[in-house]
């Protein structure tokens, strides 16, 4: 299918001096276009509404969620929670496949390692960061000075507030903020539907619409052994939605690249994305091969395969946008327009005139480092990952905070140490199989004489090296890891655990590569991206939103149909439509496309009790990207009306462009969730807590 013509990206729109069109934008809470919303919809959020939805929102690892009861119930997608559901599953109790429901709070299962974050405060520190870098400072020195000042600010704010503080860069370095979070570390699984209804339609239906996915899961936050009482939570809707209703999405979009330079986009199109897809395909192939060895092996890797397939399909969609010649021509024209305006201003020209060329040169350097960075890592080994963490903590702890790797700075070190001792399922045969595959791939990609390959193999074959390292290591035991951590640098340096030995060889190679990336690529792009951002502000003002950075954003738009397949695509699907799709593929007797359209037996048994006209999923004109999964959909009353779980296939080029005609978010209707909980699962107490009835 040829990619359709796309409307201007936010970058092109901003550079053309035009107002942003329609519902485009992943807006920060400090810069919401309330006037524009009010002019179109006759209503706009006030500060109380914004505070309510912000404090109800949660950040999951890789996704989003929200508080939905006074006793700390948390709503997110099944696919956001899936890895954590897998973590508390076993061969005897496969909660991913068969679902889970806690009948009482005592039955709720604590999920080791799961941490959720509530954004409590945001502070703009741009001016202070700018003062740390004197005019004319070389790029490498500027990066170091800026990072040192940011680390200092983070530490000060963290000590003062007791919160977890993170540095947030917006507008390609045009603004620097500190976001302060309350971290929730006692999180328990309450409910999950079966995978087959959560991901009904399987990979064939992924990123498409119409959809029929009950993609939700429910957790609960505890504090001091008791259910946590959040200051704000989202009330469940009594009325639901209809076509044309205004909706808001508050969540954590992962990353967009709409303000990248043309050179960066070309680098992504022609080099970085193809390399990334190749790496993901290799990893998927290894997982699939292992899964075929036994039913238990298949259970172990099912969730990982799902995640990789989802990433491959999404990345391929992003790539399609960069292949759209018309859209790229518009981006090129918009960049030329800004460069021409900069050239006319002597001050801007002196500061920014060469920035696009500098970034282009940095992307050429990046090409030589990307292949190595995709292969020099932990080579699909969980144990080697543990070993590297221990080696790095031991080395970093003795250094001044500003000289450490960012993940081991004073602000992050305590959390890094805590993660060392978190227990997690470990499967020795899987570890050997995947480590072997990773080493074999490294040999193919880098060659047998590459320092990484020689260090990892030590003269052995990949299979021999992997087997010896895994079978000889004791790092699967969290108590062993904690003991090494407690022993400090001496214990780690003297350890003969084969994975620690490999990590001591790998760490210098990894650091060397990272240093090259930071000095030759990152520092240049950071410095000159900042200069371009400042020039854009100077020419056009701050009339737009920044690229997504996995920080809390607000998107808005109405429930709306769109054109596709020669017709109009309906705004809602229904329970009746779910069973029509099921029947059309032959029901549970069919095995088409890995049983994509079969249903859990309890759904078949309860069919007569379900309302066939009740909405199941819906689409709305909201601007989202990966990371928004699990975001609550909220109405003007600040009530929960749905749950984002996907975008349509036409939205995937939105990593680089926004197309108002067909870009849609796909959500589970709130009414579908409570109806299923009531009629299919008999979870009356959970329905009562969610609805307050």
N, C-alpha and C positions, 0 to 999 in steps of 0.2 A: 504494500500500500504506500503510495507517495504521500509524504507529509504535507498537510494542508498549509495554506498560507497563514502565517501567524501575525497577529497584531504586534505593534511595537513593544519591545521590552520596557521595563521601568527605566533602564538606562537610556534607551533611545527617546522615550517620552520626556524624561527630565532634560536631556540635552537639547531636545527640540523646543524646550520652553513651554510645552503644553501641559495642561492639567492631566493628572492620571485619570484613566477612563474607568468608569463603572466601579466594580468591587475589587479592583486590583489592590494588593498590598498585604504584607505581613507586618503590622504596625506595632511599634513599641508603645508601652503604656504612657510614656511621657509625650508622645507626639501623635495622638489619634486624630484623624480628620473629622472631628465632630461636626464642624460646619457643613461639610460635604454630606455626611450621613443625614443630618437634620434636613438639609435642602431636598434630598431625595425621598426620605422616608417619614419626615415630619416628627422625628424623635431621634435623640442622641443620648449616649450614656453620660451620666454625671459622675462626679468623683466617688460618691458612695457606691454606685453600681460597679465602677471599675475596681474599687477596693474589694468589694464583695467577691467578684469573679476571680481576681488575682489571688486572694487568700484561700479560695476554694480550689485553686489549680495545684497540680502536683507534677513534678518531673520524675518520670521513671527512667531507668537506664535504657536509652535508645527510644524513648517514647514519652507519652503524656498520660495524665489521669486527673481525677478530681475527687474531693471529699463529697459524699452524697448522703451523709447522715450525721446527726449530732454525736454519735458514738464511733466516729472514725471510719465508717465504711468508705472504701475507695473503689471507684469504677474506672476500668480501663478496657482495652481490647483483650480478647483471648490471645491474639498473636503477640501482643506486647508482654503479656504475662506468661506466655507459653514456655519460655526457657526456664522460668522460675517454677512453673507447675511441673515441668520435667525434672527439676532438681529435687522435688519432694516426692516424686514418683519412684516406682521400683518395678521389678519384673512381676511381682505379685499384685501391685496396685498401680496400674497405668492410668493416671489421672488425665493425661493429655488425650488419650484415645477414648476413655470411658467417662470422663467428667468427674467432678467432685462436688459434694454438697455437705457442709457442716450443719448437722441438725441442731447443735448447741454451740455456744461460744467456746466451750471446753474442747470441742472437736476441731476448732480452727487450727490449721497447721502453720507453725512458725517457719518462715522461709529464710534459711541462712544466707547472709550476704546481700539481701535485697534492701536497698536504701532509697527512700523517696525524699524529695526536696520541695519545700514551700518557699516561694520568693517573698521575703519579708520587707526588703528595702532595696532601693536603687539610688546610687549616687554618681553624678557626673564628675569625673576627676580629670577631664581633658586638659584643663588649664594647668593643673599641677604637673601632669605628665609632660606637657609641652615645655615647661620651664626646665625640665631635667636634661633637655637636649639643646645645646647651643647651636645657633645658626652656623651652617657650614660644616657641621660634624660629619665625618665619613659614615657611610651606611652601616658598616659593622659596629663601629663605636656607638652610633646612634641607637642601634638595636639593643646593645648591652646597657646603655644608660637608661633607656626607656624601660627595659625589663627590670632593672634594679630598682627603679623608682616605683614601678607597679607592685613589685614584691613587697617593698617597704610599706606602701599604702595598704595592701591587703593584710599584712601582718598587724599593722596598727588597728585597722578596723575590726579584724577578727578578735584581737585581744579585748577591745573595747566592748564589742557587742556579744561575744560568745557564740556568734553565728558562723556558718561556713561561708567564706567570702570568695568570690570568683571574679577574675578580670574579664570584662566583656568589651571586645572591639566592635564598633559599629561604623558603617559607611567606609569600609576599607581602611580603617585607621583614622578617619576624620573625627571620631569621638571615642573616648575611653570611659568606661563605667566600672563601678564595683557593684555587683549584685550579691546581696546577703541572704542566705538561705537557712531555714530551720531544717535540720536533717532528721528524718524518722528512720530508725534502725530496727525496730521491732515490728515487722510486717507479717501478717498471717493470711493464708489462703482461706477464703470463705466459700466461694462458689466458682465453678468452671463448667460450662457445657461441654459436650463431646466435641472433639475436633471436627467430626464430620458435619455437624450443623454450624459450627463456628466458621468453617472454611468450606462451606457447601459450594460445589462447582470446581473446587481444587485449583490447580495452576491454570487450566484453560480459562476460567472465569476471572482470574486475578487481574486487577486493574481494568475491569470492564464494567458495564452497566447496561441493562438492568441486573441487579444482584439480589441474592437472598441469603445473606450471611448473618447469623446471630453471633457476631464477633465481639463478645464481651466476657470479662471475668471480674470477680469481686474479691477484694482483699480488705483487711482491717488493720489500721495502725494502732499499736498499743504503746503506752508510756508508763513506766514503773509498774508493769504487770497488769495494767488496766486499760480498757478501751480509751483511746485518746479522744478528747473533746476539742475539735478544731474551733477556732474563733468564727470561721465562716464555713458553710457547706451549701451545696446547691439543692434546693427543694425540687422534688420530682414534679413534673408538669401534671396538672389536672386536665388540661384541654388539648394538648398536642398541637401539631402543626397542620396547616393547609397550604396549598400552592400559593406563592406570592408572599408568604410570611417572611419577615426579616429574621435572620439568625446570626449568631456570633459564635466564633470558634476561638477558644483560648487554650493555647498549647505551645509546644516547643518544636517548631519546624527546624529540621536539622541543619541543612545548608543549601543555600541557593548561590548562583554565580551570575546574577543578572547585572552586577556592576563590575564584572571582570573586564579587562581590556580585550580588544579584538585579538591581540596576540595570545592572551591566556586562553581564550575560547578556541583558537586554532590549535594550540598545544593540546588542549583537552580532547578536541575532535580527532586529531590526527595521530596522537601518541598516547596520552595518559589513559583515556577511556578504553581504547583497544587493549592496552596492556593490562588494565584492571579486569576487564572482562575475561581475558585469557587466564589470568590468575584464579578468578572465581570459578571458571569452568573446570580448571584442574582440580580445585578443592572439591567441587561438587562430584566430579568423577571418582575421586578417592572415597568420599563418603558413600556414594552409591555402591561402589565395589565392596566396601566393608559391610554395608547393610545386607548384601546378598549372601553373606556367609552364614546367617542364621536369623530366625525370627527375633531373638533377643538383641542381636546386633542391629537389626532394622529398627527396633524400638529405641535403642540408644541414640541413633543418629537421625531419626525422623525429623526432629525439631531443627537440627542444624541444616539438613537438606532443604527444609521449608524456607529457612532464612536465606540461604544462598540463592535458591530459585527466585525468591522475591527480589533480592538485590540485583540479580542478573536481568530480570524483566524490567525493573525500574531503571537501571543504568542504561539499558538498551533504549528505553524511551527517552531518557535525557539526551542520549547521543543523537536520536532522530531529530531533535530540535537544532542541533549544531550542523546537521546535514541539510537543513532547509536553506536553500540558496537565497531566496527572497528575504527571509528573516535576517540572515547574516549580512546581506547587502544593506539592510536598514541599520543594523548595528554599526557597520563600517561608516555609513554616511553620518550617523549621529556622533561617532567618535571624531570624525573629521571636523564636524561643526564645533565641537568643544575645543579641539586643538586650535582651530582658527581663531576662536574668541580669546583663548589664552595667549596666542601669538600677538594679538593686538594690544595687550596690556603688558607694558614693560616689566612690571613687578611680577606678574604671574608667569610671564615668559621666562624670566630669570630663575624662578623657583621651580617651575613645572615643565618647561618646554621640552626637556630631554627625558621626561619620566616615562613616556610610552616606549621610547627606544630602549631605555634601561630595562624595563620589564620584559620586552621582547628578547633582549639578550639573556636575561635570567632564565626564560623558558627554554632557550637553546641549551643552557647548561643543565637544566633539570632533566632533559632527555637522557643525558648520560648517567644520571643517578637513579632514575625511576625504576629501571630494570633491577638494579641491585636492591633497592629499598623494598621491592615486592618479594624478594627471595632471601635476603639476609634478615632473618627474624627467628622465630621460635620453631619454624619448620613443622607446623601442625602438632607441636608437642605441648601438652598441658604442663608436664613436669619441668620441661626446660623453661617454660614461662615462670613457674614458681622459682626456679633456680636463679634466673636472671633478676627477678625482683629482690631476692635475698642478697645477691652479689652487689646490686646497685644501692640498696639501702645501706649496706655495710660501707661501701665506698663513699656515698654521698653524705652520710651523717656527720663525718668529720670535717666537711667543708663549710665555709660561710654560705648562708642561704642563697645569696645572690649568684653564687658560682655553681650551684647545683642544677641538675636537670629539673625542669619545671614541676614534674610530678613528685619530686622529693624535696621541694622547698619547705621552709618552716610551716607555711600555711597548709601544706598537703601531707607532710611526713607522718603525722599521727594516723591519719586515715589509711595511708599506704601500709603502715605496720599492722593496723587492725585487720586489713584484708588478708594478710599472710596466714592467719590462723583460722580462716573461715572454712568449715568443712564443705566438701562438694563430692558428688558421685564420681568415682574413678573406675575406669574399665581398662585393665591392663592390655588385653588383646586389641582393643580399639586403639590404645595409645601406640602400641608397636606397629600396627598396620598403618596408621595415619602418619606417624613419624617417618616410617620407611618411605611412604609415598612422597612426603615433603622433601626428604633428602634426595630421592631420585629426581624429582622435579628440579631441585637446585643444581644437580649435576648437569641436567639437560640444558638449563637456561644459562648457567654461569660457566660451565666447563669444569673439568676435574682439577684444574690447577688454580682455580680461584681460592683466595685465602679462606673464605668462609667454608667452602666445600672441604678443603684439606683439614681445617680445624675440626669440623664436625665428624669426618670419616676416620681420620687417623690411620689411613691405610686400609681400612676395612671396606666392605661393600655397604651400601645403604641399609640393607636388611640386617647385616651383622652388627653394624654400629647402633642401629635403633634397638635391636633386641637386647644387646649388652647394656646399654644405658638405662633402658626401662626396667629390665629385670634386676639390675643392680642398685637402683635408686629406692630410697625410702621416703621421698618427698611427697608421696600421695597421702601420707599421714600428717594431718595438721599439727599434731603434737611435736613431730620431728621438726617441722618448719618453725614452729614457735621456739623450740629449744635452740635452733641455730640462730634465730633472730636475737634471742636473749644473750647468746654467747658473743654477739657483736662481731666486729671485723676479724678478730683472731679466729673465732670458731668457723666462720665462713671461709677464710683463707686457708685453713688447715683441713677442711672437710675433704674427704676422698669420695664422697657420693658422686657417681659418674655424671649426673646431671649438673652438679655444682662445678665439676671439673670442666665440662663443656661450656658452661655459662662464663667461667673465667676466661676461656679462649674467645668466646663470641662477643663479650661485652666491649673490648677495645675496638673490634671491627665495627660493631654497631655504632659506637660513639664517634668513630672517625667518619663514618658515612653521614651521621647526623650533623656533625660539625660542618662538613662540606655543604650539606643542604641549607643549614642555617646561615652560613657566611656567604655562600655564592648565589643562593636562590631566595631564601626566606627574607634575609635582611634587605635585599634589593627590592623585592616585591612589597614588603611592608613599608619601607621608606617612601617609595615612589607611588605606591597606592594611596598612602596618606596625603602626599602632595596633590595627587589628582583629585582626591576627595575634597580637599580644601579649595582647590580651584573650582570644582563644581559648585560648592557652597557659594563661593564668591560670585560666580556667574549667574546661578539660578536660584540661590537661596535653599533653605531646608524645607522643600515642599514635597518630599518623598520619604520613603521608608528605607531602612538599610536591608542588605541581604540577610537571610536567615543565619543564625549562629547557635542553634539549639538553646535559645533563651526564650523567655515567655513573650508571646506575641498575641495580637488580637486581629482576626480577620472577620469580615462580615459579608453578608449577601443574602439574597432571597432564595427560597425554595423555587426551583425553576426547571422547566424542560429544556431540551436543546436539540438541534438538528443532527441526525445521524442515520446512516443506512437508508437514505432517501426518504426519511419520515421524521416525525418528532418523537423523541425519547421521553417517556412518561416520567413525571417527578417522583412518584411513589411506586414501590412494589408492595405486594400483599402476601398474607399467609396462603391465600388461594393460589397465587402465582408460584409460590415455593413448591406446592404439591403438583402444579401443572408441569413445572420443570422436572420434577421427580418422575411423574408419570410419563412425560415425553421421552425420557431416557430409559424407560423400562422398569422403573422402580428398583427395589432391592434385588431383583433377580438379574439385573443388568450389571455388567462389570466394565463398562466403557470407560476408557481413560482413567484407569486406576480407581474405579468406583467413585469418580468425582461427584456424581449426582445421586448417590444413594443416601439414605437417611438412617439415623439411629433408630432402632426398633421401637423405642418408646414414643418417638414422634409419629411413627406409622400407627401405633396403637391408640394414640390420643387424637388422631386426626379429626374425628367427629366432634370433639369438644372445643376445637379452635375456631375462631371467627375468621372466615375466609376473606372478608373485606377489610380486616384491620391492617393498617400500614406495617410493613416489615422493614424495608430500607427506603432511603430517599436521596435525591441529589439536590445540591444547592450551590449557588454562585459564590463560593468562598475560596480564597487563594491559600492553598496548603501545599505541603511537600512532606517527604519522609521525616518522621519525628513527631508530626502532628497525630499519628496514630494514637488513639486513646483519648484524644482531646474531647472535652464535653462540648456539645452544641447547646447554646443558651438562647433564650428568647429575651424580649425587651423587659420582662419582669425579673430577669435574673434567674429563671428556672431552667432545669435541665429538660431538653426536648429531644435529645439524640446524642449519638456517640460516633465521632469520625472514625472510620476504619480504613478508608482508601480514597484514592482519586480515580477518575475514569482514565482510560488509556490516553485520551486527548490532553490530559493535564500534565503528562510526564515531561514534555518539553518546557514546562513551567520552571524547571531548574534554571533556565536561561531566559524564557519569555513568558508573558502572560497573554492568553487568548480568551477574551471575555465571552466569545460566542459559544465555546464548547468546554471551557475549563470548569470542571465541577468536582466538588467534594462529595464522597459517598459515605452515608451514615446509617447506623442502626437507629430505627425509630424507638424512642423511649417507651412507647406503648407496646412495642413488640417484646421488649425485655420483660416487663412486668406480666404481660399476658402469658409468655412462655414459662416464666417462673411459677405462675399460679396454675396453669392448666396442664403443662407437661411435667413439671418437676415437683409440684405440690409443695413449694417452698413458701408457705403462707407467712411464716414469721419474718422471712427476709423481705417479702413484698410489703408487709406492714411497716417494717423499719424504713424501707426506701420511700414509701408513699406517705408515711406519717399517719396511716389509717389503721 
